[in-house]
Structure formats: structure tokens, C-alpha cells
Amino acid sequence: MNKRVLLVLLLAIGTYVIALTPLADNITEHLEAGTSNLTSQMNSYATRGDGNNKFARYGSRSVFLPLMIMAPFPTFVDTLQPNAMMMAGAYFTRNVYAFFVIISLWTLYKRKQVRNHLLLLSSNFSYIFVLASSGFALSERFHLPLLPYLLIFAAHGISQMNAKTRKLYLPYLFFTLAVVIGWNWFKLAGRS
């Protein structure tokens, strides 16, 4: 049997199973509630207990998505949050190797090699998009499944370094420092 016919048959069966089972209702319900779930969770962060943050209600996909390769950022202030991992400097490693991930993505784009790495890229970016759409965009534990893949891209980015990209590294580190200081200001200012 032709592989194409078999693939079309499998897709048709999969579509039939999704369309005519309760799974279709669950998917529809999730898609309809997608934006309201994130909004309600950010409002909950803005009003809960002693560790509330009044700026949290402004968190949205458009805020989180551009920073998802670099995020989360370390918190150096005690915000009375139950998650003690937020007080870790280990986030700096993520912030630092994100530069090499960006270099890797840029070189793949410039050399027109994106199609050769489409499976790895699409799985990463779809997970990042889902994570940015959730209320857990800056929670470290939800970034851990991405870690091995981002390290692969970081290793590729390191191997693609040249004199031009080396000059960008120090300004990137200063930018990261500014973002971390801004993040900590945000955490403090939202609680005053």
C-alpha cells in the first residue's frame, strides 16, 4: 500500500475519532476558554493573600511570548511567595545561555536550514506558545521539559560563534541585567 494513502487513511481515522467522541467537546471548551483562563489566573495572582502583585493582572500572552526563550528571571527579593525556587540565582544560567539559543536560531534562519530542523523547532515553539498562553509562563518547573532542547540549540549557537557575534555577547549580558533589575522592581512595586 502506498505510504501516502496510509497516511491519509490514518489522518481520516484520527479526525473521525476526534470529531465524534467527547474529546471534541473538550477541545472546543478549552479553545473557547483559552483567553479567559489566563486572564482569571492573572487576576488571581493580583489579589491573593499577602504575596499579591497588583501588576500581575496585566500579564498576557503578548507580554510573556517575546521573553519565553530567556525567561524565567531570578528574584532577589522576598515576596512572601510559597515557591522558594524563585529566590534562586540558577535562573541566570538560563538567561545567559539564551543568547546562544538566539544565535543558533538566527544562523539556522540565515543559512536556510530551518526546514532541516523543523521537527525540533516546531515542538519547541509550540510548547513555548502553550506555556506563554498559560498562567505558568514564568514558573521554572514548566520550563524544565524544554531544557534539553534549548541546550541542544545553545550548543549549536556556541559552535556558530564568530567575531561579530562575540561583540554582541557583552551588550546582551547588560540587557539581561537590566531585565532582571526590572523584573525585581516589578515584583516589589506591585506589592507596595
C-alpha positions in Angstrom: 0.0 0.0 0.0 1.2 3.5 -0.8 2.6 5.4 2.2 0.6 8.5 1.2 -2.6 6.6 1.1 -1.8 5.0 4.5 -1.1 8.5 6.0 -4.3 10.0 4.6 -6.2 7.0 6.0 -4.7 7.4 9.4 -5.4 11.2 9.4 -9.0 10.5 8.4 -9.4 7.9 11.2 -7.8 10.4 13.7 -10.1 13.2 12.6 -13.2 10.9 12.9 -12.2 9.8 16.4 -11.6 13.4 17.5 -14.8 14.7 15.9 -17.2 12.1 17.1 -16.0 11.5 20.7 -16.2 13.6 23.9 -12.6 14.7 23.1 -14.0 17.1 20.5 -16.2 18.8 23.2 -13.1 19.1 25.5 -11.0 20.6 22.7 -13.8 23.1 21.9 -14.3 24.0 25.5 -10.6 24.5 26.0 -10.3 26.8 22.9 -13.3 28.9 23.9 -12.0 29.4 27.5 -8.3 29.9 26.4 -8.1 33.7 26.9 -10.4 33.9 29.9 -8.4 31.2 31.8 -5.2 33.3 31.6 -7.0 36.5 32.5 -8.6 34.9 35.5 -5.4 33.4 36.7 -3.5 36.7 36.4 -6.3 38.4 38.3 -6.0 35.7 41.0 -2.2 36.4 41.3 -3.0 40.1 41.6 -5.4 39.7 44.5 -4.3 36.6 46.5 -3.0 36.7 50.1 0.0 38.6 51.4 2.2 37.9 48.4 -0.2 39.5 45.8 1.1 41.6 42.9 -1.2 44.2 41.5 0.7 44.3 38.2 0.0 40.6 37.6 -3.4 41.3 36.0 -1.5 42.8 33.0 0.2 39.5 32.3 -0.9 38.1 28.9 0.4 36.1 26.0 1.7 39.2 24.3 3.8 40.1 27.3 5.1 36.6 28.0 5.7 35.2 24.5 8.7 37.5 23.4 10.6 36.6 26.6 10.0 32.9 26.7 13.4 31.8 25.5 15.1 34.0 28.2 12.5 33.6 31.0 12.2 32.9 33.9 14.2 35.6 35.6 15.7 35.4 39.1 14.0 37.1 42.0 16.3 38.6 44.6 13.7 40.0 46.9 11.5 38.1 49.4 8.0 38.4 48.0 6.4 36.0 50.6 5.6 33.5 47.8 5.3 29.9 48.7 7.7 28.9 45.8 11.2 29.2 47.3 12.7 28.3 43.9 12.0 31.9 42.8 14.9 33.0 45.1 17.5 31.2 43.1 20.4 32.6 41.1 20.3 29.5 38.9 18.0 31.3 36.6 21.0 33.3 35.5 22.2 30.2 33.6 19.0 30.2 31.6 19.3 33.9 30.9 22.9 33.6 29.8 22.7 30.5 27.5 19.5 32.0 25.9 22.0 34.2 23.9 23.4 31.1 22.3 19.9 29.8 21.5 19.1 33.0 19.8 22.4 32.8 17.8 21.5 29.3 16.8 18.0 30.2 15.6 19.5 33.2 13.7 22.1 31.1 11.9 19.5 28.4 11.0 17.3 31.1 9.5 20.2 32.9 7.7 21.5 29.6 6.2 18.0 28.5 5.3 18.3 25.3 7.4 15.1 25.8 9.3 13.4 23.1 7.1 16.1 20.6 8.1 15.3 21.1 11.8 11.5 21.7 11.6 10.5 18.9 13.9 12.7 20.1 16.8 11.8 23.7 16.2 8.1 23.2 15.9 7.9 21.1 19.1 9.8 23.7 21.0 7.9 26.7 19.7 4.5 25.0 20.2 5.4 24.2 23.8 6.7 27.8 24.3 3.4 29.1 22.8 1.3 26.9 25.1 3.4 27.9 28.1 3.1 31.6 27.3 -0.6 31.2 27.0 -0.9 29.7 30.4 -0.7 31.3 33.8 2.5 29.5 34.5 4.7 31.3 31.9 7.3 32.3 34.4 7.3 29.2 36.6 10.6 27.3 36.4 9.1 23.8 36.7 7.2 24.2 33.4 10.3 25.2 31.6 12.2 22.1 32.6 10.8 19.9 29.7 12.3 22.5 27.3 15.7 22.5 28.9 17.4 19.6 26.9 16.2 21.0 23.6 17.3 24.5 24.4 20.7 23.2 25.4 21.0 21.5 22.0 20.3 24.8 20.4 22.7 26.6 22.7 25.5 24.1 21.9 24.8 24.8 18.2 24.9 28.5 18.8 28.2 28.3 20.6 29.6 26.4 17.6 28.4 29.1 15.3 30.1 32.0 17.2 32.3 34.3 15.3 33.9 37.7 15.9 30.7 39.6 15.0 28.5 37.6 17.4 31.1 37.7 20.2 30.8 41.5 20.2 27.1 41.2 20.8 27.5 39.0 23.9 28.5 41.7 26.4 25.6 44.0 25.4 23.3 41.0 25.7 24.6 40.4 29.3 23.9 44.1 30.2 20.4 43.8 28.6 19.8 40.7 30.7 21.0 42.5 33.9 18.6 45.4 33.1 15.7 42.9 32.6 16.5 41.2 35.9 16.6 44.5 37.7 13.3 45.5 36.0 11.8 42.1 37.0 12.7 42.6 40.6 11.4 46.2 40.5 8.2 44.8 39.1 8.0 42.3 41.9 8.5 44.9 44.6 6.4 47.8 43.0 3.4 45.5 42.5 3.4 44.7 46.2 3.6 48.2 47.6 
